[in-house]
Amino acid sequence: MSALSALEQALEDRWEALRARIAGRGPVELLDALHRECDGNAVVCSEDRVIVPNAYDVELAEPVHEELTRRGSRVGQALTDSLARHAERHGYEWAGPLTVRVARSDQVPNGRYRVAGRVMPHVSAEAFRHPA
């Protein structure tokens, strides 16, 4: 990573942290939980290859979902972007295409959010071109 890219990334991270502090602690905790889920499921394949899950489900309690979507923000895209930057900083490799699915749920155990990551295998478009 060039010095300019590193500076740009640091400024972007600081801006995100400031925005989250202004909006309240909730979004920062959610990002931290998403990053922990990624880190906690990392598999070291070799000295220079660490694979992480590529599919994440984020379930939000109704009030949290309302708070995060109130201003018309694209929560799923913001979480995906943050997770992609996190993985890039740590040198992680995705197990397939990265997806973050955000859903509203009334069964979240802590009343705020639940995050779960898993490996969703990449399905090649070739499989759909040649029916069995």
C-alpha positions in Angstrom: 0.0 0.0 0.0 1.4 3.4 -1.0 1.9 6.2 1.6 -0.9 8.1 -0.1 -3.3 5.2 0.1 -2.4 4.6 3.7 -3.1 8.3 4.5 -6.4 8.2 2.7 -7.4 5.0 4.6 -6.4 6.6 7.9 -8.5 9.7 7.2 -11.4 7.6 6.1 -11.2 5.5 9.3 -11.1 8.7 11.4 -14.1 10.1 9.6 -16.1 6.9 10.1 -15.2 6.9 13.8 -16.2 10.6 14.2 -19.5 10.0 12.4 -20.2 7.0 14.6 -19.5 8.9 17.8 -21.9 11.7 16.7 -24.6 9.2 15.9 -24.1 7.3 19.1 -22.2 4.2 20.2 -24.5 1.6 18.5 -23.0 1.7 14.9 -19.4 1.4 16.3 -20.3 -1.6 18.4 -22.0 -3.2 15.3 -18.9 -2.7 13.2 -16.7 -4.0 16.0 -18.9 -7.1 16.2 -18.7 -7.7 12.4 -14.9 -7.3 12.5 -14.6 -9.7 15.5 -16.7 -12.3 13.6 -14.4 -12.0 10.6 -11.2 -12.2 12.8 -12.6 -15.1 14.9 -13.3 -17.3 11.9 -10.0 -16.6 10.1 -8.2 -19.8 8.9 -4.5 -19.6 8.4 -3.6 -21.7 5.4 0.0 -20.7 5.1 2.3 -18.0 6.2 0.9 -15.5 3.7 -2.6 -16.8 3.2 -5.5 -16.3 5.7 -9.0 -17.2 4.5 -12.1 -15.6 6.1 -15.8 -16.2 5.7 -17.4 -14.4 2.8 -21.1 -14.3 3.9 -22.3 -12.4 6.9 -25.8 -12.2 8.3 -26.5 -9.1 10.5 -29.8 -9.2 12.3 -31.0 -5.9 13.8 -33.6 -5.4 16.5 -36.4 -3.1 15.3 -35.2 0.1 17.1 -31.6 -0.4 15.9 -32.8 -1.0 12.3 -34.9 2.1 12.5 -32.0 4.2 13.8 -29.6 3.0 11.1 -32.0 3.4 8.2 -33.8 6.6 9.4 -31.6 8.8 7.2 -32.0 6.6 4.1 -28.5 5.2 4.5 -27.6 1.9 2.8 -26.6 -0.1 5.9 -25.7 -3.2 4.1 -23.4 -1.4 1.7 -21.7 0.5 4.5 -21.1 -2.7 6.5 -19.8 -4.4 3.4 -17.4 -1.6 2.7 -16.2 -1.4 6.3 -15.6 -5.2 6.3 -13.8 -5.1 3.0 -11.4 -2.4 4.3 -10.9 -4.4 7.5 -9.9 -7.5 5.6 -7.6 -5.5 3.3 -5.8 -4.0 6.3 -5.2 -7.5 7.7 -4.3 -9.2 4.4 -7.3 -11.5 4.6 -8.5 -13.4 1.5 -12.3 -14.0 1.1 -13.6 -17.6 0.7 -15.7 -16.3 -2.2 -17.6 -13.1 -3.1 -18.2 -10.9 0.0 -21.9 -10.4 1.0 -23.4 -8.8 4.1 -27.1 -9.4 4.5 -29.0 -7.1 6.9 -32.4 -8.1 8.2 -34.8 -6.9 10.9 -35.5 -9.4 13.6 -37.5 -9.5 16.8 -35.5 -12.5 18.1 -32.1 -10.8 18.7 -30.9 -12.1 22.1 -29.2 -8.9 23.3 -32.0 -6.6 22.0 -29.6 -4.8 19.5 -28.0 -7.0 16.9 -26.6 -10.5 16.1 -23.8 -11.1 13.6 -22.9 -14.5 12.1 -20.4 -15.3 9.4 -20.1 -18.4 7.2 -18.4 -19.6 4.1 -20.7 -19.4 1.1 -19.0 -21.2 -1.8 -18.6 -19.3 -5.0 -20.9 -20.7 -7.6 -19.4 -20.2 -11.1 -21.7 -18.8 -13.8 -20.5 -21.8 -15.9 -22.8 -24.1 -13.8 -25.8 -22.2 -15.1 -24.7 -22.2 -18.8 -24.5 -26.0 -19.1 -27.6 -27.6 -17.6 -27.1 -31.2 -16.3 
